[in-house]
Amino acid sequence: MRILTWNINSVRLRMPLLKKLVRECAPDMICLQETKTPDDLFPLRDVEKAGYAYTHIHGMKSYNGVAILSKIPFTTTEIHHRVGREDCRHIAAHVQVAEFKKPVQIHCLYIPAGGDVPDRTVNDKFGHKLDFVDEMAGWFAKEGKSGDPMIALGDFNIAPLEHDVWSHKQLLDVVSHTPVEVEKLTAMQDSLKWHDAIRHFVPDDQKCYTWWSYRNRDWKKSNRGRRLDHIWVTKTLVPHLTGHDILAAARDWEKPSDHVPVMIDLDLKAA
């Protein structure tokens, strides 16, 4: 089973890139963030033609939006509203696999970016981000069990480790790598003892990025990246991890997203 996450930055604008991704990687499930389209305008026909008969979408005009596209049938789907807002940032789908009695839960998340100033007293967006992560930590601790097969993935908008950013020292006061954000995300990770599936394959002392700013004229030369996109699994799934890929080449596609697709392979089969 191959599961992929990607902040696509407008699914309608980048539908040709999504088709290219499908041809090159053939994921079984695709989780998208920043789809930026209401549900009635989501390109479902194109998605179905690409081989994804099962879809769970939750979007809004121009902003945010999440989607799960699957070749595997869902047993259950969920939409969750966070911190008192209905801004399309968390959906879940469950799929049955042969290896477990319980379905595997896939939680697709788009954590708020948090604005530019890392101070909630002057920046409501930053406060929203911190509250969102706090709520997710509490919710996972209450609703989940570390022994259940669960995956949390998406654009978390936080690069927690020193080598998840191009310069740890220079980004300590930049939103996405501040100590308070790292502390909150660590608490969310501890809520179910989530295992970082990408760092399972890439040692913590190696640089690892999934996002490069549009502001860099030559993103590859400057390589000022951050690892904002994550895939976490509960301990039950760790022995089933067989591979990963971060498709950095997608940053060079025509009219690319500033995020690149991230995927994992698991030795699981649909029931």
Contacts in CASP RR format, 6 or more apart in sequence:
PFRMAT RR
TARGET T0000
AUTHOR 0000-0000-0000
METHOD contacts of the structure
MODEL  1
MRILTWNINSVRLRMPLLKKLVRECAPDMICLQETKTPDDLFPLRDVEKA
GYAYTHIHGMKSYNGVAILSKIPFTTTEIHHRVGREDCRHIAAHVQVAEF
KKPVQIHCLYIPAGGDVPDRTVNDKFGHKLDFVDEMAGWFAKEGKSGDPM
IALGDFNIAPLEHDVWSHKQLLDVVSHTPVEVEKLTAMQDSLKWHDAIRH
FVPDDQKCYTWWSYRNRDWKKSNRGRRLDHIWVTKTLVPHLTGHDILAAA
RDWEKPSDHVPVMIDLDLKAA
1 28 0 8 1.000
1 29 0 8 1.000
1 72 0 8 1.000
1 97 0 8 1.000
1 265 0 8 1.000
1 266 0 8 1.000
1 267 0 8 1.000
1 268 0 8 1.000
1 269 0 8 1.000
1 270 0 8 1.000
2 25 0 8 1.000
2 26 0 8 1.000
2 27 0 8 1.000
2 28 0 8 1.000
2 29 0 8 1.000
2 263 0 8 1.000
2 264 0 8 1.000
2 265 0 8 1.000
2 266 0 8 1.000
3 27 0 8 1.000
3 28 0 8 1.000
3 29 0 8 1.000
3 31 0 8 1.000
3 106 0 8 1.000
3 151 0 8 1.000
3 153 0 8 1.000
3 231 0 8 1.000
3 263 0 8 1.000
3 264 0 8 1.000
3 266 0 8 1.000
4 21 0 8 1.000
4 25 0 8 1.000
4 27 0 8 1.000
4 29 0 8 1.000
4 30 0 8 1.000
4 31 0 8 1.000
4 261 0 8 1.000
4 262 0 8 1.000
4 263 0 8 1.000
5 30 0 8 1.000
5 31 0 8 1.000
5 32 0 8 1.000
5 33 0 8 1.000
5 108 0 8 1.000
5 153 0 8 1.000
5 154 0 8 1.000
5 155 0 8 1.000
5 229 0 8 1.000
5 230 0 8 1.000
5 231 0 8 1.000
5 261 0 8 1.000
5 262 0 8 1.000
5 263 0 8 1.000
6 21 0 8 1.000
6 30 0 8 1.000
6 31 0 8 1.000
6 32 0 8 1.000
6 33 0 8 1.000
6 229 0 8 1.000
6 257 0 8 1.000
6 259 0 8 1.000
6 260 0 8 1.000
6 261 0 8 1.000
6 262 0 8 1.000
7 32 0 8 1.000
7 33 0 8 1.000
7 34 0 8 1.000
7 110 0 8 1.000
7 154 0 8 1.000
7 155 0 8 1.000
7 211 0 8 1.000
7 228 0 8 1.000
7 229 0 8 1.000
7 257 0 8 1.000
7 258 0 8 1.000
7 259 0 8 1.000
8 14 0 8 1.000
8 17 0 8 1.000
8 18 0 8 1.000
8 32 0 8 1.000
8 33 0 8 1.000
8 34 0 8 1.000
8 35 0 8 1.000
8 257 0 8 1.000
8 259 0 8 1.000
9 34 0 8 1.000
9 36 0 8 1.000
9 257 0 8 1.000
9 258 0 8 1.000
9 259 0 8 1.000
10 34 0 8 1.000
10 35 0 8 1.000
10 36 0 8 1.000
10 37 0 8 1.000
11 18 0 8 1.000
11 32 0 8 1.000
11 35 0 8 1.000
11 36 0 8 1.000
11 37 0 8 1.000
11 42 0 8 1.000
11 43 0 8 1.000
11 67 0 8 1.000
12 36 0 8 1.000
12 37 0 8 1.000
12 41 0 8 1.000
12 42 0 8 1.000
12 43 0 8 1.000
13 36 0 8 1.000
13 255 0 8 1.000
14 255 0 8 1.000
14 256 0 8 1.000
14 257 0 8 1.000
15 43 0 8 1.000
15 46 0 8 1.000
17 250 0 8 1.000
17 253 0 8 1.000
17 254 0 8 1.000
17 255 0 8 1.000
17 256 0 8 1.000
17 257 0 8 1.000
18 30 0 8 1.000
18 46 0 8 1.000
18 47 0 8 1.000
18 50 0 8 1.000
19 46 0 8 1.000
19 50 0 8 1.000
20 253 0 8 1.000
21 27 0 8 1.000
21 30 0 8 1.000
21 247 0 8 1.000
21 250 0 8 1.000
21 261 0 8 1.000
22 30 0 8 1.000
22 50 0 8 1.000
22 51 0 8 1.000
25 245 0 8 1.000
25 247 0 8 1.000
25 261 0 8 1.000
25 263 0 8 1.000
27 263 0 8 1.000
28 70 0 8 1.000
28 71 0 8 1.000
28 72 0 8 1.000
28 270 0 8 1.000
29 68 0 8 1.000
29 69 0 8 1.000
29 70 0 8 1.000
29 71 0 8 1.000
29 72 0 8 1.000
29 95 0 8 1.000
29 106 0 8 1.000
30 52 0 8 1.000
30 67 0 8 1.000
30 68 0 8 1.000
30 69 0 8 1.000
30 70 0 8 1.000
31 66 0 8 1.000
31 67 0 8 1.000
31 68 0 8 1.000
31 69 0 8 1.000
31 106 0 8 1.000
31 108 0 8 1.000
31 153 0 8 1.000
31 154 0 8 1.000
32 65 0 8 1.000
32 66 0 8 1.000
32 67 0 8 1.000
32 68 0 8 1.000
32 69 0 8 1.000
32 108 0 8 1.000
33 64 0 8 1.000
33 65 0 8 1.000
33 66 0 8 1.000
33 108 0 8 1.000
33 109 0 8 1.000
33 110 0 8 1.000
33 154 0 8 1.000
33 155 0 8 1.000
34 64 0 8 1.000
34 65 0 8 1.000
34 110 0 8 1.000
34 155 0 8 1.000
34 257 0 8 1.000
35 42 0 8 1.000
35 57 0 8 1.000
35 59 0 8 1.000
35 64 0 8 1.000
35 65 0 8 1.000
35 66 0 8 1.000
35 67 0 8 1.000
36 61 0 8 1.000
36 62 0 8 1.000
36 63 0 8 1.000
36 64 0 8 1.000
36 65 0 8 1.000
37 59 0 8 1.000
37 61 0 8 1.000
37 65 0 8 1.000
38 59 0 8 1.000
38 60 0 8 1.000
38 61 0 8 1.000
39 57 0 8 1.000
39 58 0 8 1.000
39 59 0 8 1.000
42 55 0 8 1.000
42 57 0 8 1.000
42 59 0 8 1.000
42 67 0 8 1.000
44 55 0 8 1.000
44 57 0 8 1.000
47 55 0 8 1.000
47 69 0 8 1.000
48 55 0 8 1.000
51 71 0 8 1.000
52 69 0 8 1.000
52 70 0 8 1.000
52 71 0 8 1.000
53 70 0 8 1.000
53 71 0 8 1.000
54 69 0 8 1.000
54 70 0 8 1.000
54 71 0 8 1.000
54 72 0 8 1.000
54 73 0 8 1.000
54 74 0 8 1.000
55 67 0 8 1.000
55 68 0 8 1.000
55 69 0 8 1.000
55 70 0 8 1.000
56 67 0 8 1.000
56 68 0 8 1.000
56 70 0 8 1.000
56 74 0 8 1.000
56 77 0 8 1.000
56 91 0 8 1.000
56 93 0 8 1.000
57 65 0 8 1.000
57 66 0 8 1.000
57 67 0 8 1.000
57 68 0 8 1.000
57 91 0 8 1.000
58 65 0 8 1.000
58 66 0 8 1.000
58 67 0 8 1.000
58 79 0 8 1.000
58 88 0 8 1.000
58 91 0 8 1.000
59 65 0 8 1.000
59 66 0 8 1.000
59 67 0 8 1.000
59 88 0 8 1.000
60 87 0 8 1.000
60 88 0 8 1.000
63 87 0 8 1.000
63 88 0 8 1.000
64 87 0 8 1.000
64 88 0 8 1.000
64 89 0 8 1.000
64 110 0 8 1.000
65 88 0 8 1.000
65 89 0 8 1.000
65 110 0 8 1.000
66 88 0 8 1.000
66 89 0 8 1.000
66 90 0 8 1.000
66 91 0 8 1.000
66 108 0 8 1.000
66 109 0 8 1.000
66 110 0 8 1.000
67 91 0 8 1.000
67 108 0 8 1.000
68 77 0 8 1.000
68 91 0 8 1.000
68 93 0 8 1.000
68 106 0 8 1.000
68 108 0 8 1.000
70 93 0 8 1.000
70 95 0 8 1.000
72 95 0 8 1.000
72 270 0 8 1.000
73 95 0 8 1.000
73 96 0 8 1.000
73 270 0 8 1.000
74 93 0 8 1.000
74 94 0 8 1.000
74 95 0 8 1.000
75 94 0 8 1.000
75 95 0 8 1.000
75 96 0 8 1.000
75 103 0 8 1.000
76 92 0 8 1.000
76 93 0 8 1.000
76 94 0 8 1.000
76 103 0 8 1.000
77 91 0 8 1.000
77 92 0 8 1.000
77 93 0 8 1.000
77 94 0 8 1.000
78 91 0 8 1.000
78 92 0 8 1.000
78 93 0 8 1.000
79 90 0 8 1.000
79 91 0 8 1.000
80 90 0 8 1.000
80 91 0 8 1.000
80 92 0 8 1.000
80 139 0 8 1.000
81 87 0 8 1.000
81 90 0 8 1.000
82 89 0 8 1.000
82 90 0 8 1.000
82 132 0 8 1.000
82 135 0 8 1.000
82 136 0 8 1.000
83 128 0 8 1.000
83 131 0 8 1.000
83 132 0 8 1.000
83 135 0 8 1.000
85 128 0 8 1.000
88 110 0 8 1.000
89 109 0 8 1.000
89 110 0 8 1.000
89 111 0 8 1.000
89 112 0 8 1.000
89 132 0 8 1.000
90 107 0 8 1.000
90 108 0 8 1.000
90 109 0 8 1.000
90 110 0 8 1.000
90 136 0 8 1.000
91 107 0 8 1.000
91 108 0 8 1.000
92 105 0 8 1.000
92 106 0 8 1.000
92 107 0 8 1.000
92 108 0 8 1.000
93 105 0 8 1.000
93 106 0 8 1.000
93 108 0 8 1.000
94 103 0 8 1.000
94 104 0 8 1.000
94 105 0 8 1.000
94 106 0 8 1.000
95 103 0 8 1.000
95 104 0 8 1.000
95 106 0 8 1.000
95 270 0 8 1.000
96 103 0 8 1.000
96 104 0 8 1.000
96 270 0 8 1.000
96 271 0 8 1.000
97 103 0 8 1.000
97 104 0 8 1.000
97 149 0 8 1.000
97 268 0 8 1.000
97 269 0 8 1.000
97 270 0 8 1.000
97 271 0 8 1.000
98 268 0 8 1.000
98 269 0 8 1.000
98 270 0 8 1.000
98 271 0 8 1.000
99 240 0 8 1.000
99 268 0 8 1.000
99 269 0 8 1.000
100 149 0 8 1.000
100 236 0 8 1.000
102 148 0 8 1.000
102 149 0 8 1.000
103 149 0 8 1.000
104 149 0 8 1.000
104 150 0 8 1.000
104 151 0 8 1.000
104 237 0 8 1.000
104 268 0 8 1.000
105 148 0 8 1.000
105 149 0 8 1.000
105 150 0 8 1.000
105 151 0 8 1.000
106 150 0 8 1.000
106 151 0 8 1.000
106 153 0 8 1.000
107 150 0 8 1.000
107 151 0 8 1.000
107 152 0 8 1.000
107 153 0 8 1.000
108 153 0 8 1.000
108 154 0 8 1.000
109 136 0 8 1.000
109 152 0 8 1.000
109 153 0 8 1.000
109 154 0 8 1.000
109 155 0 8 1.000
109 156 0 8 1.000
110 154 0 8 1.000
110 155 0 8 1.000
111 129 0 8 1.000
111 132 0 8 1.000
111 133 0 8 1.000
111 136 0 8 1.000
111 155 0 8 1.000
111 156 0 8 1.000
111 157 0 8 1.000
111 158 0 8 1.000
112 125 0 8 1.000
112 128 0 8 1.000
112 129 0 8 1.000
112 132 0 8 1.000
112 157 0 8 1.000
113 125 0 8 1.000
113 129 0 8 1.000
113 157 0 8 1.000
113 175 0 8 1.000
113 176 0 8 1.000
114 123 0 8 1.000
114 125 0 8 1.000
114 126 0 8 1.000
114 127 0 8 1.000
114 128 0 8 1.000
114 129 0 8 1.000
114 157 0 8 1.000
114 175 0 8 1.000
115 123 0 8 1.000
115 125 0 8 1.000
115 126 0 8 1.000
115 129 0 8 1.000
115 175 0 8 1.000
116 123 0 8 1.000
116 175 0 8 1.000
117 123 0 8 1.000
117 126 0 8 1.000
117 175 0 8 1.000
118 126 0 8 1.000
118 173 0 8 1.000
118 174 0 8 1.000
118 175 0 8 1.000
118 178 0 8 1.000
118 180 0 8 1.000
118 181 0 8 1.000
119 126 0 8 1.000
120 126 0 8 1.000
120 127 0 8 1.000
120 130 0 8 1.000
126 175 0 8 1.000
129 157 0 8 1.000
129 175 0 8 1.000
129 181 0 8 1.000
130 180 0 8 1.000
130 181 0 8 1.000
130 184 0 8 1.000
133 158 0 8 1.000
133 181 0 8 1.000
133 184 0 8 1.000
133 185 0 8 1.000
133 187 0 8 1.000
133 188 0 8 1.000
134 184 0 8 1.000
134 187 0 8 1.000
136 188 0 8 1.000
136 191 0 8 1.000
137 184 0 8 1.000
137 187 0 8 1.000
137 188 0 8 1.000
137 190 0 8 1.000
137 191 0 8 1.000
138 191 0 8 1.000
140 152 0 8 1.000
140 188 0 8 1.000
140 191 0 8 1.000
140 192 0 8 1.000
140 194 0 8 1.000
141 191 0 8 1.000
141 192 0 8 1.000
144 150 0 8 1.000
144 192 0 8 1.000
145 192 0 8 1.000
146 192 0 8 1.000
146 193 0 8 1.000
146 234 0 8 1.000
146 235 0 8 1.000
146 236 0 8 1.000
147 234 0 8 1.000
147 235 0 8 1.000
147 236 0 8 1.000
148 234 0 8 1.000
148 236 0 8 1.000
149 234 0 8 1.000
149 236 0 8 1.000
149 237 0 8 1.000
150 192 0 8 1.000
150 233 0 8 1.000
150 234 0 8 1.000
150 236 0 8 1.000
150 237 0 8 1.000
151 231 0 8 1.000
151 232 0 8 1.000
151 233 0 8 1.000
151 234 0 8 1.000
151 237 0 8 1.000
152 194 0 8 1.000
152 230 0 8 1.000
152 231 0 8 1.000
152 232 0 8 1.000
153 229 0 8 1.000
153 230 0 8 1.000
153 231 0 8 1.000
153 232 0 8 1.000
153 262 0 8 1.000
154 229 0 8 1.000
154 230 0 8 1.000
154 231 0 8 1.000
155 228 0 8 1.000
155 229 0 8 1.000
155 259 0 8 1.000
156 185 0 8 1.000
156 228 0 8 1.000
156 229 0 8 1.000
156 230 0 8 1.000
157 176 0 8 1.000
157 228 0 8 1.000
158 176 0 8 1.000
158 177 0 8 1.000
158 181 0 8 1.000
158 182 0 8 1.000
158 184 0 8 1.000
158 185 0 8 1.000
158 228 0 8 1.000
159 165 0 8 1.000
159 171 0 8 1.000
159 176 0 8 1.000
159 177 0 8 1.000
159 226 0 8 1.000
159 227 0 8 1.000
159 228 0 8 1.000
160 177 0 8 1.000
160 181 0 8 1.000
160 182 0 8 1.000
160 185 0 8 1.000
160 186 0 8 1.000
161 199 0 8 1.000
161 204 0 8 1.000
161 227 0 8 1.000
162 168 0 8 1.000
162 204 0 8 1.000
163 204 0 8 1.000
163 205 0 8 1.000
163 206 0 8 1.000
163 207 0 8 1.000
163 208 0 8 1.000
164 177 0 8 1.000
164 208 0 8 1.000
164 209 0 8 1.000
164 226 0 8 1.000
164 227 0 8 1.000
165 171 0 8 1.000
165 176 0 8 1.000
165 177 0 8 1.000
165 209 0 8 1.000
165 225 0 8 1.000
165 226 0 8 1.000
165 227 0 8 1.000
166 207 0 8 1.000
166 209 0 8 1.000
166 223 0 8 1.000
166 224 0 8 1.000
166 225 0 8 1.000
166 226 0 8 1.000
167 224 0 8 1.000
168 177 0 8 1.000
171 177 0 8 1.000
171 226 0 8 1.000
172 178 0 8 1.000
172 179 0 8 1.000
175 181 0 8 1.000
176 226 0 8 1.000
176 228 0 8 1.000
177 226 0 8 1.000
188 194 0 8 1.000
189 196 0 8 1.000
189 232 0 8 1.000
192 234 0 8 1.000
193 234 0 8 1.000
193 235 0 8 1.000
194 232 0 8 1.000
194 233 0 8 1.000
194 234 0 8 1.000
195 232 0 8 1.000
195 233 0 8 1.000
195 234 0 8 1.000
195 235 0 8 1.000
195 237 0 8 1.000
195 238 0 8 1.000
196 230 0 8 1.000
196 231 0 8 1.000
196 232 0 8 1.000
197 231 0 8 1.000
197 232 0 8 1.000
197 233 0 8 1.000
197 241 0 8 1.000
197 244 0 8 1.000
197 264 0 8 1.000
198 208 0 8 1.000
198 227 0 8 1.000
198 230 0 8 1.000
198 231 0 8 1.000
198 244 0 8 1.000
198 246 0 8 1.000
198 262 0 8 1.000
198 264 0 8 1.000
199 208 0 8 1.000
200 238 0 8 1.000
200 241 0 8 1.000
200 244 0 8 1.000
201 241 0 8 1.000
201 243 0 8 1.000
201 244 0 8 1.000
202 208 0 8 1.000
202 244 0 8 1.000
208 227 0 8 1.000
208 246 0 8 1.000
209 223 0 8 1.000
209 225 0 8 1.000
209 226 0 8 1.000
209 227 0 8 1.000
209 246 0 8 1.000
209 248 0 8 1.000
210 226 0 8 1.000
210 227 0 8 1.000
210 228 0 8 1.000
210 229 0 8 1.000
210 246 0 8 1.000
210 259 0 8 1.000
210 260 0 8 1.000
210 262 0 8 1.000
211 225 0 8 1.000
211 226 0 8 1.000
211 227 0 8 1.000
211 228 0 8 1.000
211 229 0 8 1.000
211 258 0 8 1.000
211 259 0 8 1.000
211 260 0 8 1.000
212 219 0 8 1.000
212 223 0 8 1.000
212 224 0 8 1.000
212 225 0 8 1.000
212 251 0 8 1.000
212 258 0 8 1.000
213 219 0 8 1.000
213 224 0 8 1.000
213 225 0 8 1.000
213 258 0 8 1.000
214 258 0 8 1.000
216 222 0 8 1.000
216 224 0 8 1.000
219 225 0 8 1.000
219 251 0 8 1.000
220 251 0 8 1.000
220 252 0 8 1.000
228 259 0 8 1.000
229 259 0 8 1.000
229 260 0 8 1.000
229 262 0 8 1.000
230 262 0 8 1.000
231 244 0 8 1.000
231 262 0 8 1.000
231 263 0 8 1.000
231 264 0 8 1.000
233 241 0 8 1.000
233 264 0 8 1.000
237 266 0 8 1.000
240 266 0 8 1.000
240 267 0 8 1.000
240 268 0 8 1.000
241 264 0 8 1.000
241 265 0 8 1.000
241 266 0 8 1.000
242 265 0 8 1.000
242 266 0 8 1.000
242 267 0 8 1.000
243 264 0 8 1.000
243 265 0 8 1.000
244 262 0 8 1.000
244 263 0 8 1.000
244 264 0 8 1.000
244 265 0 8 1.000
245 262 0 8 1.000
245 263 0 8 1.000
246 260 0 8 1.000
246 261 0 8 1.000
246 262 0 8 1.000
247 260 0 8 1.000
247 261 0 8 1.000
247 262 0 8 1.000
247 263 0 8 1.000
248 260 0 8 1.000
249 260 0 8 1.000
250 256 0 8 1.000
250 257 0 8 1.000
250 260 0 8 1.000
250 261 0 8 1.000
251 258 0 8 1.000
251 260 0 8 1.000
END
